[in-house]
Amino acid sequence: MYKFSIIFLVLFSSNLYSSELIYTPINPSFGGYSGNGAVLLNQANAENDFKDPDAKDPFATGSTLDNFKETLNRQILSQLAAKIVADAFGSSGSASGVYTTTDYKIEIDTSDPNITKIHITELATGSLSTIEIPVI
């Protein structure tokens, strides 16, 4: 049996081929397939157990009172925006005016008959935004 296996290896060894081993990196940062990037990043984030002590939780809800104040503020600003649009572009024509809330000062300027300008000033920072709307 031993002689048979030696003869078998000698006769059929010419049909065996080999090539050099080629290393292909997995990480796209080192030349690997770019589709692996998202998978590797998700895997690294899943394994990361470090938590920043100064980070705020985006899903944490504040107190009930804070949530109520925020909801009330949004509703007031929404109603104020609806009133401004109705006054400026309603059937009565363009009405100028100044509206002031705790956080904002809103001025409607209709001095130019072709453009209605709305100036919004944030009172806390003093930053000014202007919206120009052409009158049709």
KOLNU-804183 format. One line per field, with one value per residue (C-alpha): residue number from 0; x, y, z. Coordinates in steps of 0.001 Angstrom, whole numbers, m for minus. Layout:
REM residues N
i = NUM,...
X = X,...
Y = Y,...
Z = Z,...
//
This chain:
REM residues 136
i = 0,1,2,3,4,5,6,7,8,9,10,11,12,13,14,15,16,17,18,19,20,21,22,23,24,25,26,27,28,29,30,31,32,33,34,35,36,37,38,39,40,41,42,43,44,45,46,47,48,49,50,51,52,53,54,55,56,57,58,59,60,61,62,63,64,65,66,67,68,69,70,71,72,73,74,75,76,77,78,79,80,81,82,83,84,85,86,87,88,89,90,91,92,93,94,95,96,97,98,99,100,101,102,103,104,105,106,107,108,109,110,111,112,113,114,115,116,117,118,119,120,121,122,123,124,125,126,127,128,129,130,131,132,133,134,135
X = 0,2886,4472,1161,701,4245,3719,360,1873,4769,2559,m116,2027,2472,m1235,m1148,m924,m490,m181,1042,m1223,m2725,m3958,m7066,m7875,m11429,m11366,m12021,m9615,m6800,m7937,m10686,m14139,m15986,m19271,m17778,m17524,m21049,m20956,m17660,m18796,m22043,m20137,m17665,m20487,m22265,m19121,m18300,m19368,m17812,m20351,m19495,m20364,m21114,m23374,m27067,m29552,m31534,m34457,m34607,m37728,m37599,m39978,m43684,m43666,m40854,m42711,m45898,m44077,m42477,m45811,m47546,m44775,m45049,m48818,m48599,m45946,m48035,m51149,m49085,m47642,m51138,m52338,m49352,m49986,m53694,m52996,m50273,m51833,m55506,m58453,m57969,m54622,m51181,m51258,m48068,m47497,m45180,m45714,m43680,m43413,m41084,m38439,m39136,m40014,m41690,m42143,m44109,m43022,m45297,m43867,m42764,m45877,m43980,m42352,m43562,m40668,m40900,m38104,m37720,m35462,m34516,m34508,m32088,m29269,m30267,m29938,m32097,m33682,m35476,m37990,m38868,m42046,m43020,m46598,m48513
Y = 0,2282,1694,2309,5700,6769,5789,7573,10789,10710,10091,12671,15360,17084,17923,19830,23592,26261,29983,32506,33525,36975,38895,41025,43413,43574,47144,49701,52134,49767,48978,46481,46284,49576,47797,46506,49992,50247,46698,47246,50588,49095,46202,48576,50729,47649,46522,49991,50176,53586,56248,59940,61289,64747,63523,64283,61547,62662,60458,61628,63576,66520,67102,67260,70997,71556,69505,71489,74820,73687,72498,75705,77808,75892,76315,80058,80508,78453,80554,83747,82592,81826,85294,86990,85166,85981,89663,90002,87997,87754,89280,92610,93066,93434,94729,95958,95335,94380,91237,90593,87387,86475,85209,86978,90322,89979,93004,92968,95662,96322,99698,98273,97324,94504,92782,91992,91779,89928,90726,88231,89251,86744,88816,86604,86793,89789,87774,88986,86972,88564,86865,88598,87474,88876,90153,88548
Z = 0,810,m2608,m4325,m2647,m3551,m7175,m7196,m5853,m8326,m11337,m10558,m8934,m12265,m12324,m9062,m9315,m6720,m6571,m4086,m1233,m1679,1326,736,3572,4913,6179,3381,5057,4127,584,1289,m242,351,1092,4346,5849,7242,8584,10368,11797,13127,14647,16330,17704,19047,20849,22212,25843,26555,27510,27480,30932,29494,26681,26842,26073,22994,24022,27613,28340,30674,33468,32780,33419,30890,28281,28928,28579,25317,23907,24938,23383,20085,19961,20643,17949,15514,16126,15894,12550,11245,12343,10683,7418,7549,8269,5645,2830,3699,1845,3613,1885,3343,6892,8531,12173,14987,17045,20174,22201,25014,22601,19291,17775,14377,12108,8871,6424,3450,2446,m915,m2950,m4724,m1726,1780,4225,7518,9992,12854,15726,18396,21570,23532,20989,18880,15665,12796,9986,7070,4803,1553,m174,m3578,m3776,m6601
//
